[in-house]
Amino acid sequence: MREFLTNLTKGRGRVFGSFEGSAPSLVVAEPDLLRDILVKDFHIFPYRNEMKTGDAIADKMRMRQISSIMNDCSQTLLKVCEKYSNKGEPVDVKGMFGAFTMDVIASSAFGTKVDSHNDPQNEFVRRAREAFLKFTPFVVMVSLLIPHWILKLIPESINPCKLDKDNFFRDVTLSVIKQRKETGRRYNDFLQLLMDAADEAEQTENQETVEDETDRFGSITFSETSVSAKYRKLSNNELLAQCILFFFVGYETTAAMLSFITYSLATNPEWQEKLIKEVDEAFEKHGEMSYDAVREMKILDAVVSETLRMHPTGASTGRTAIEDYELGNTGIVIKKGMNVIIPTYVMHYNPDFFEDPGTFNPERFMEGYEPKHPQYAYLPFGAGPRNCLGMRFALLEIKMCISNLFRHFRVKPHTTTKIPVEYKKGSVLLSVSELPLLVEKRTEVKS
């Protein structure tokens, strides 16, 4: 997809027509027009894969509480790093971070504690990996192109979009929910938030303080913003669907992002040292890598932002018009049902937006640096009032993991590390199959 979009957009300007099969579509890579599509007139271009009651769940999320799960899972990851550091052998960070994200999601979304690093044959881990292998470009295409009423008619045994064929994840989740209701115990995790949403008797209006996703840089810093959201009761089936979707959205993308961040720091040691200094200062102030500690880390935020510019989660994103729409002053009318393709990767490497785009330079997103790129030229998670529901969760997970890792270790390329990085071929997401790096214990750190 990345190569296809790069070739497709060459010499065609920032707005042009294309085809998806036999269906006409419009490619839009003009930031001002994207602001209209994604924010000003977002109600005409709703995100088709948006989670139901997403605003309610996001508003209720208490990341400070959920961060303890991420911190616990980070400690297991550090033990893996220590083992490879002692042996002087490279570790496949993609596999290591895949196990980490598996542990986090199992605990937070399914209420199930696992150790994917040391027990890869655990039934939950094995089933989850088998299910994700079925999450292929073909399945995504089928799920988007074939009407849901037709998919429901296909027997489960041969339905390509049925990822939980024998209801394993459904049974696990229902068992945990039943146990929690019987004991009355509450937990600080995503599943508990969904259970609370399911228990809402009627639509309510709630005003909460949540972390916003962008600032004037278009970066992914957290700021405080007040929002008002209406939401409704979740059915049990919707609750279960949310958990499974949360896994498939969060597992591979977060593991890939962690891999690319670590790779970027291994190949840019000057920025690695700057981050280590900030990590140490945060640890000295807070005594641990806590929610408050990572929120204050500006270099970490800039490193994550720049990595996501160079390696966004997907090569493109898209929207579908639900009514005819005149696109700015272009004279173009987007017909109802037409898809708009936003070539994220191409925009992130456009020298008109980002100077020297092939260079890793987190300074682009640092305070005191005047941004040269338009806000809507940077779209690692999409944009707009509904954005990516799992974004805040993923960003905190990434920051907790990276800060814990560099508190205790440095990373370096190994002779087997491919520079530049090679993306996995045929993947819906920008990812890698494996990424070997050396991890070295920081001898100057005693705690």
C-alpha positions in Angstrom: 0.0 0.0 0.0 2.8 2.4 0.9 4.6 1.9 -2.5 1.3 2.0 -4.4 0.3 5.4 -2.8 3.7 6.8 -3.4 3.6 5.9 -7.1 -0.1 6.9 -7.4 0.5 10.4 -6.1 3.7 11.3 -8.1 3.1 14.3 -10.4 -0.7 14.4 -9.7 -1.0 17.3 -7.3 -2.7 17.2 -3.9 -6.3 16.5 -5.1 -7.1 14.0 -7.9 -9.5 11.2 -8.8 -8.7 7.5 -8.7 -10.5 4.2 -8.6 -10.8 1.5 -6.0 -11.7 -1.4 -8.3 -14.5 0.0 -10.3 -15.6 2.5 -7.7 -14.4 6.2 -8.1 -12.6 7.8 -5.2 -10.9 11.1 -4.5 -7.3 11.3 -3.1 -6.9 14.4 -0.9 -3.5 15.5 0.4 -4.2 19.2 0.9 -4.1 20.1 4.6 -6.6 22.9 4.4 -9.2 20.7 2.6 -8.5 17.9 5.1 -9.3 20.2 8.0 -12.8 20.7 6.4 -13.3 16.9 5.8 -11.9 15.7 9.2 -13.1 18.5 11.5 -15.3 21.2 10.1 -17.6 18.9 8.2 -16.8 15.6 9.9 -20.5 14.8 10.3 -20.6 14.3 6.5 -17.5 12.0 6.6 -18.0 9.8 9.7 -15.3 7.3 10.4 -16.9 4.0 9.2 -14.9 1.8 11.7 -15.6 4.0 14.7 -16.3 2.1 17.9 -19.8 2.5 19.2 -20.1 4.7 22.4 -16.5 5.6 21.7 -16.9 9.1 23.1 -18.3 7.8 26.3 -15.6 5.3 26.9 -12.9 7.8 26.1 -14.4 10.3 28.4 -14.5 7.8 31.2 -11.0 6.5 30.8 -8.9 7.1 33.8 -5.4 6.6 32.4 -3.8 7.2 35.7 -5.4 4.0 37.0 -4.9 1.9 33.9 -1.2 2.9 33.8 -0.4 0.5 36.6 -1.2 -2.5 34.3 1.2 -1.1 31.8 3.9 -0.6 34.4 3.6 -4.2 35.6 3.9 -5.6 32.1 6.9 -3.4 31.5 8.7 -5.1 34.4 8.4 -8.4 32.7 9.8 -6.9 29.5 12.8 -5.6 31.4 13.6 -9.1 32.5 13.7 -10.3 28.9 16.1 -7.4 28.0 18.3 -8.4 30.9 18.6 -11.9 29.7 19.7 -10.8 26.2 22.0 -8.2 27.6 23.8 -10.8 29.7 24.2 -13.1 26.7 25.3 -10.2 24.4 22.8 -11.5 21.8 20.4 -9.3 19.8 16.7 -9.5 20.7 13.9 -9.3 18.2 12.2 -6.2 19.5 9.2 -6.7 17.3 8.5 -10.1 19.0 9.4 -8.7 22.4 7.0 -5.8 22.1 4.4 -8.1 20.6 4.5 -10.1 23.8 4.3 -6.9 25.9 1.2 -5.5 24.1 -0.4 -9.0 24.3 0.0 -8.9 28.1 -1.3 -5.4 28.4 -4.4 -6.1 26.3 -5.1 -9.4 27.9 -5.1 -7.7 31.3 -6.9 -4.5 30.4 -9.5 -5.7 27.8 -10.1 -9.3 28.8 -9.3 -9.2 32.5 -6.9 -12.1 32.0 -3.3 -12.1 33.3 -0.8 -13.8 31.0 3.0 -13.9 30.5 3.5 -14.0 26.7 7.3 -13.7 27.0 7.8 -16.9 29.1 4.6 -18.8 28.4 3.9 -18.5 24.6 1.8 -21.7 24.6 -0.7 -20.2 27.1 -4.1 -20.9 25.5 -5.1 -17.2 25.4 -1.8 -16.2 23.8 -1.9 -19.0 21.3 -5.5 -18.3 20.3 -4.9 -14.6 20.1 -1.9 -15.0 17.7 -3.8 -17.5 15.6 -6.7 -15.1 15.3 -4.5 -12.2 14.4 -2.9 -14.3 11.6 -6.4 -14.3 10.0 -6.5 -10.5 10.2 -5.2 -10.2 6.6 -5.7 -7.6 3.8 -8.2 -10.1 2.3 -10.3 -10.2 5.5 -10.2 -6.4 5.8 -11.3 -6.0 2.1 -14.1 -8.6 2.5 -15.3 -6.9 5.7 -15.4 -3.5 4.1 -16.8 -4.5 0.7 -19.4 -7.2 1.5 -22.6 -6.0 3.2 -22.9 -7.2 6.8 -26.2 -8.9 6.2 -24.5 -11.2 3.6 -21.6 -11.9 6.0 -24.1 -13.0 8.6 -25.5 -15.6 6.2 -22.1 -17.3 5.7 -21.6 -20.3 8.0 -19.1 -19.5 10.8 -16.9 -22.4 9.8 -16.1 -20.8 6.5 -16.7 -17.1 7.2 -13.3 -15.3 6.6 -14.3 -12.5 8.9 -15.2 -14.7 11.9 -12.0 -14.3 13.9 -13.4 -15.9 17.1 -14.8 -19.0 15.5 -15.4 -21.2 18.5 -16.2 -18.2 20.8 -13.1 -18.6 22.9 -12.7 -14.8 23.6 -16.4 -14.5 24.1 -16.4 -17.2 26.7 -13.3 -15.8 28.5 -14.8 -12.3 28.7 -18.2 -13.5 29.8 -16.6 -15.6 32.5 -14.7 -12.6 33.8 -17.7 -10.4 33.7 -19.8 -13.0 35.6 -17.1 -13.4 38.3 -16.8 -9.6 38.8 -20.6 -9.2 39.1 -20.8 -12.0 41.6 -17.9 -10.8 43.8 -18.7 -7.1 43.4 -15.0 -6.4 42.9 -14.0 -3.5 40.6 -10.8 -3.2 38.5 -9.0 -0.3 36.9 -9.1 -1.6 33.3 -10.7 -1.2 29.9 -13.1 -4.1 30.5 -14.4 -2.4 33.7 -15.1 0.8 31.7 -17.1 -1.2 29.2 -19.0 -2.9 31.9 -19.9 0.5 33.4 -21.0 1.7 30.0 -23.2 -1.4 29.6 -24.8 -0.7 33.0 -25.9 2.8 32.0 -29.6 2.8 32.2 -30.2 5.6 29.8 -28.5 8.3 27.7 -26.8 10.8 29.9 -24.7 13.8 29.3 -21.3 13.8 30.9 -18.7 16.5 31.0 -15.2 15.2 31.8 -11.6 16.3 31.4 -9.8 14.2 28.8 -6.4 14.4 27.1 -6.5 15.9 23.7 -4.4 14.4 20.9 -2.9 17.4 19.1 -1.4 20.8 19.7 -0.3 23.5 17.2 2.5 21.2 16.0 0.0 18.5 15.1 2.0 16.4 17.6 0.6 13.9 20.0 1.2 15.7 23.3 -1.5 15.5 26.0 -3.3 18.6 26.9 -6.5 19.1 28.9 -9.7 19.9 27.1 -13.3 19.8 28.2 -15.8 17.9 26.0 -19.4 17.0 26.3 -20.6 13.7 25.0 -23.9 11.8 24.8 -23.8 8.1 25.0 -26.0 5.1 25.3 -26.2 1.7 26.9 -24.0 -1.1 25.6 -25.4 -4.5 24.9 -23.5 -7.6 26.0 -22.7 -8.4 22.3 -21.4 -4.9 21.7 -19.3 -5.1 24.8 -17.7 -8.3 23.6 -17.2 -6.8 20.2 -15.4 -3.8 21.7 -13.0 -6.1 23.6 -12.1 -8.1 20.5 -11.8 -4.9 18.3 -9.6 -3.3 21.0 -7.3 -6.3 20.7 -7.0 -6.3 16.9 -6.6 -2.5 16.7 -4.1 -2.3 19.6 -1.9 -5.4 19.4 0.0 -5.1 16.1 0.0 -1.3 15.8 1.4 -0.7 19.3 4.0 -3.4 18.9 5.1 -1.9 15.6 5.2 1.6 17.0 7.4 0.5 19.9 9.7 -1.3 17.5 10.1 1.8 15.3 10.8 4.1 18.2 13.5 1.8 19.6 15.0 1.4 16.1 15.0 5.2 15.6 16.8 5.7 18.9 19.3 2.9 18.2 20.2 4.5 14.9 20.2 8.1 16.3 22.3 7.7 19.5 22.4 11.5 20.2 18.6 11.5 20.6 18.8 8.3 22.7 21.1 10.1 25.1 18.8 13.1 25.3 15.9 10.8 26.1 17.9 8.9 28.8 18.7 12.2 30.5 15.0 13.2 30.6 14.0 9.7 31.8 16.5 9.9 34.6 15.3 13.3 35.7 11.7 12.2 35.7 12.6 9.1 37.8 14.5 11.2 40.3 11.5 13.5 40.6 8.8 10.9 40.8 10.6 7.8 42.1 9.1 5.6 39.3 7.9 5.8 35.8 4.4 6.9 36.6 1.5 8.4 34.7 2.5 11.9 35.9 6.2 11.3 35.1 5.6 10.4 31.4 3.1 13.3 30.9 5.9 15.7 31.8 8.5 14.2 29.4 8.7 16.6 26.3 11.6 14.8 24.6 9.8 11.5 24.8 6.7 13.1 23.3 8.8 14.6 20.4 10.6 11.3 19.8 7.2 9.4 19.6 5.8 12.2 17.3 8.7 12.1 14.9 8.7 8.3 14.8 5.1 8.3 13.9 5.7 10.8 11.2 8.3 8.6 9.6 6.5 5.3 10.4 2.7 6.1 10.7 0.5 3.2 11.7 -1.0 3.0 8.3 0.0 4.3 4.8 -3.4 5.9 4.4 -6.7 6.5 6.1 -10.1 7.3 4.5 -13.6 8.6 4.9 -16.9 8.1 3.0 -19.3 10.9 2.2 -22.8 10.2 3.5 -24.2 13.1 1.3 -23.1 15.1 -1.7 -20.3 17.5 -0.7 -18.6 20.5 -2.4 -14.9 20.4 -1.6 -13.8 23.9 -0.6 -13.3 26.2 -3.6 -12.1 23.4 -5.9 -15.3 23.0 -7.8 -15.2 19.3 -7.1 -18.4 17.6 -5.8 -17.8 14.5 -3.8 -20.9 12.3 -4.4 -22.7 10.5 -1.7 -21.0 7.1 -1.0 -17.7 8.1 -2.6 -14.5 7.3 -0.7 -11.9 10.0 0.2 -8.4 8.6 0.5 -5.9 10.4 2.7 -2.3 9.3 1.8 -0.8 9.8 5.2 2.6 8.3 4.5 3.0 10.4 1.3 2.1 13.6 3.2 4.6 12.8 6.0 7.4 12.6 3.4 6.4 15.7 1.4 9.3 18.2 1.5 6.8 21.0 1.1 5.5 20.1 4.5 8.5 18.6 6.3 12.1 19.9 5.6 14.5 17.0 4.9 11.7 14.4 5.5 14.0 11.4 5.5 15.9 12.6 8.5 14.9 11.6 12.1 14.5 15.0 13.8 12.3 15.1 16.9 13.1 18.8 17.2 10.3 19.4 14.7 7.9 18.7 17.6 9.8 20.4 20.5 8.5 23.4 22.3 10.3 26.6 21.2 10.6 25.3 17.6 8.3 27.0 15.1 6.5 24.3 13.2 6.9 24.6 9.4 4.3 22.0 8.6 0.5 22.7 8.4 -1.4 21.1 11.3 -3.3 18.7 9.0 -0.2 17.5 7.1 0.6 15.3 10.1 -2.0 12.6 10.7 -0.5 9.5 12.4 -3.9 8.7 14.0 -6.2 10.5 11.7 -7.8 13.7 13.1 -11.1 15.3 14.1 -13.6 15.1 16.9 -13.7 11.3 16.8 -10.1 10.6 16.0 -8.7 7.2 17.0 -10.5 5.8 20.1 -7.5 3.8 21.3 -5.0 6.6 20.7 -4.8 7.8 24.3 -4.4 4.2 25.6 -1.8 3.4 23.0 0.3 6.5 23.6 0.4 6.0 27.3 1.3 2.3 26.8 4.1 3.3 24.5 5.4 6.0 26.8 5.3 3.8 29.9 7.2 1.0 28.1 9.8 3.2 26.4 10.6 5.2 29.6 11.0 2.0 31.7 13.2 0.5 29.0 15.6 3.4 28.7 15.8 3.9 32.4 17.7 0.6 32.5 19.0 -0.1 29.0 20.6 1.4 25.9 19.9 0.0 22.4 22.2 -0.4 19.4 22.0 -1.8 15.9 23.3 -5.3 15.4 25.1 -6.5 12.3 21.8 -8.2 11.3 19.7 -5.0 11.7 18.5 -3.8 8.3 19.1 -0.1 7.8 16.9 1.4 6.5 14.1 -0.6 8.0 12.2 -3.0 5.8 8.5 -3.0 6.1 6.5 -6.2 6.1 5.1 -6.9 2.6 1.4 -7.4 2.1 0.4 -6.0 5.4 -2.5 -3.7 6.0 -0.4 -1.8 8.6 3.1 -0.5 8.4 5.0 -3.1 10.4 8.0 -5.3 10.3 8.3 -9.1 10.6 11.3 -8.9 12.9 13.8 -6.2 14.1 17.0 -7.4 15.8 18.7 -4.9 18.1 21.3 -5.1 20.9 20.2 -4.1 24.4 22.9 -3.1 26.9 22.4 -2.7 30.6 23.1 0.8 31.8 25.8 0.3 34.4 25.4 3.8 35.9 21.9 3.1 37.1 21.7 1.2 40.4 17.9 1.2 40.9 
